[in-house]
Amino acid sequence: MKKSFPALAIGLAVLGGCATDVPDAMVECAVPKSRPGPKGPALVGHEYGMKMSPIPLDAVQFTEQAIANAVAVQALYATRTPAQTVQVTARFVNCTEKPLAVRARTSFLKSSQAPSEPQSAWQTVLLYPKATGIYTENSIGRTEVTNYLVELAGEQ
């Protein structure tokens, strides 16, 4: 008697396909061809000489193109603490295959866009390859803080 195993072969093929279709867990990043303009409040230049593009508030500003090509901002949060200060938290993703050290600082602003306090000190954030890192800063000011700007720079 000749035995036929087409159902078994199809079953193994389907099971084999399921076993190999596991999503890749590696971080993949893509640099946009152009950056969109600010959607909300922004710092704009005045007619005192050199012109500048608007700098969006409540956002991360990259100081170097190399960092912008290597690090993605996965999330940016701002919350009021129980003491009514502002806590800013950013989650950065290293899109490269090598460890990176970046520096971040925050400017807290009044509704007039004038500083509500001195800029924070630079903090170093270590980012392992294809991994995330967290940056957090707290304002000193309370209700007068209405906006913030996080700057991200490479390690010196």
N, C-alpha and C positions, 0 to 999 in steps of 0.2 A: 504494500500500500504506500502510495506516494504521499508525503505530508506537505502541506502548503502552509506557509506562515505569513501571508500578506497582512493580516490584521495585526499580528505581533510586530511586524516590520514597521507598519504605519504608527502603531502605538509607541514604539521605541523612538521613531523619528520625531513624533510630537513631543514626547518627554524630553528627548535630547534638545529640541529647540527651546523648550521652556527653561531648561537648566542653563543654557548659554545666553538667554536673553535678559540677563541681569543688568540693570542700568549701571553705567559707569559712574563711580562715585567721585571721580577726579573733578576738581574745579576747572572750568573752562571760562576764559574771559575774552572779550572782544573790545577793542578800542573803537568808539564811534568815529565816523569820518568827520562829523562836525558836532560841536557842543551846542545844545539849545540855549537861547537867551534866558534871562531870569524871568520867572513867572510871577514873582511877588516882589517885595521890597528889595532894592539893590542900592549899593553905594555907586554913585555916578561921579565922574570927573567934572571939575569946573574949568572955566576958560582961563587957566593960569599958566598955560604952556603946553606941555605934552598931553595928548588926549589918551584916554583909557577906555576899555570896554567896561560895561557895568559889572559889578561884583555882586552876585546874588547873596542876600542875607539868609540866615537860617540854613546854611549850606557849608560844604567843604570847598575851600579854595586851594588848588594845587599850586605850589610855588615853582615847580620845575616840570617840564614836559616828560622827562624820564620817569619821574614818580607817577605822573598821570597815566603813563603807559604800563606801569608795573603794578599799581595798587588800585583796587576798586573799592568804592564805598558801598558796602552791602546794606547798611542801615544807618540812619541818623535820627536820634531821639532827643527831645528836650522836654523836661518835666519840671513842675514846681515841687520843691521839697516841702515838708511840713512847716519849715521856717520861712517859706515863701521865696527862697533863693531859687535860682535856675540851675538844674543839673543837665549838662549836655553829654550824651554818650554816642560814640560812633563805633561801628564795627567795620574794620578794614579787611580786605582779602588780598593776600599776596598772589598775584597771577603769574609769578615767575617760578622757575625751578631752583632758585637759590634763596637762602635766608636774606631778609632785608631788615634794616633798622631805619625807621622813619621817625620824624619829630612832629609833634602836633601842639598847637596852642589855640586858645580861644579869646576872642574879643567879645565882650558883652556890651550892648548898646542900649541907649534910651530911645524913645519913640522919635526923637529928633535926629537919630543916627549918630549922635555924639557919644563918645565912650562913657559908660556908666562907672567904669573903674579901669585901672591899668590892665593891659593884656596879661593873660596868665603866663607863667613860665613855660618854656618848651618842655614837653615830656617825650621820652623815647618810647616807642612801641616796637617790640620785636615781632616780626612776622616770619614764621617758618614757611617753606615752599608750599604753595597751594593751600595755605591755612589762614585762619582768621586771627585778628588781634583786636582788643578793645581799648578805646581811649575814653576817659571820663574826666570832666572838669566841672567844678561848681563855681557859681558866681558868689561874690561877696554881697553885692547889692540885692535888693529884694524886689519890690513891686516896680521900681523904676526900670528894671531890665525888661525890654520888650523884644529884642532881637539878639542874635549872636552870629559870629563868623568863625569857623574853624579853619586854621591854616595847616597845611600838610607839606612838610619839606623833607628832603633827604638828610641822612645823617652826615654831620660834618667830619 
